[in-house]
Amino acid sequence: MNVSVVDLSNTQKQVHVEIPAAKVQKELDTRYRDLAKQARIKGFRPGKVPRNILKSYYGKNVEHEVSSQFIQETFNDALREADLHPLVEADVNETRFEDNGTFVYTAVVDVAPPFEVEGYKGLEITKSPVSVSDDQIQTELERIREQNAQLRTVDTDRPIQEGDAVLTDFVPTVDGSVFEKGKTSDFMVEVGKKALHPEFDGHLIGHRVGETLSFDLDYPEDATMPEIKGKRVHFEVQIRELKEKELPELNDELAQTVKFDTLEALKENIRERLVKQQEERVSMAARQQIIDQLVGKVQLDLSDKVIDREVDRLIDLLLNQFESQGLKIDGSKFSTPEIRGEYRPQAIKNISQRLILVQIARQEGIELTEEEVDEIYRQIALYARMDVEKVKAEFADSPLVEQSKESKVQDKVLKLLEESAVSKEVSPTGSDPTTDQE
């Protein structure tokens, strides 16, 4: 395989790949030999059809299949040989079988422009102090009490109040007809959670077991059930049973239900967990400050194709979020020039961030260790429920593995930049700052 590169611009290269005639001829011979065994052409016995006849009937299909196979098998190797790193999938814009028997194809590859990053160490950032209050720990303890609460039937004839659990039957009516899909029996309503509708629970408060009550609720246009979008729904609700929560005592026995020997051990675990969460949030905020400064320092020349692909990705993410929430959105509404234009600045920022971190890794010689690469394979194998060695053999060059590796390298770069940054600690009110070298 012969590979050559033509510079079209700082951000686009044309790769010219030539497959030797001997290899091409061998593959064509194999294809026509297999085809001869299967082809049924009038006037010829099976397996006896001359190659020139086969070529007249099937030549274009055979050449298309062979060219597609060669491109698939050789393009990644050609990129490695040319030391090119495409930012998006390349466009193969020319393929041909030469008279001398070789197969030639060319592809336009969008790449990052050459650049260096300077002044990336010692950046000034602000950090909030990490501290956990007793109130925060108490809130977590109360959440654990809630999770371990028992429901006890209320025997006295008292009205429903906030925090009660109420067993109900209800029948919704929409446009004068019973909404069968919403008709429900033995439904437990935890008053105050507002799980059914923001106003549903409030209508129960003050009523008693055995009562039947009626009320109307207005549903928004983005309601999950299409039958009630933008509709007023009438409810007939029968209150069948009233239960109240019985919270466990805050003691060692409660701690043991969540796998801790003592209440003090549980509190210490909560404190450590909250501190870690805060440290992660502070670190994320610090890294974002670093990224913003770097993106502001380095202006990159990016091709429209690269930017457009990132815009596509951002819009796809938004549509997937809508879909995960049960909302059906017409994706074509997000393909207008106006909306795509709104996403363009974020797309440029995302691409610039990635390229800048990759370049800093190159300048600093930051690479993954064998142990870190093995951990990536283990994580993918665990997620895919596959053997680790099979993942290594079959997916070593896959986009998933490459993206995981790049993400890990970027994390190492950001850790270096965060540790070298000059941080100014600020209180929640922004007063009394102190400066520390991280």
Buried (B, 14 or more C-beta within 10 A) or exposed (E): EEBEBEEEEBBBBBBBBBBBBEBBEEBBEEBBEEBBEEBEBEEBEEEEBEBEBBBEEBBEEBBEEBBEEBBEEBBEEBBEBBEBEBBBEBEBEEBEBEEEBBBBBBBBBBBBEEBEBEEBEEBEBBBBEBEBEEEBBEEBBEEBBEEEBEBEEBEEEEEBEEEBBBBBBBBBBBEEEEBEEBEEEEBEBBBEEEEBBEEBBBBBBEBEBEEEBEBEBEBEEEBEBEBBEEBEBBBBBBBBBBBBBEEBEBEBEBBBEEEBEEBEBBBEBBBEEBEEEBEEEBBEBBBEBBBBBBBEEBEBEBBEBBBBBBBBEBBEEBBEEEEEEEEEEEEEEBEEEEBBEEBBEEBBBBBBBBBBBBBBBBEBEBEBEEEBBEBBBEEBBEEEEBEBEEBBEEBEEEEEBEEBBBEBBBEBBBEBBBEBBEBEBBEEEEEEEEEEEE
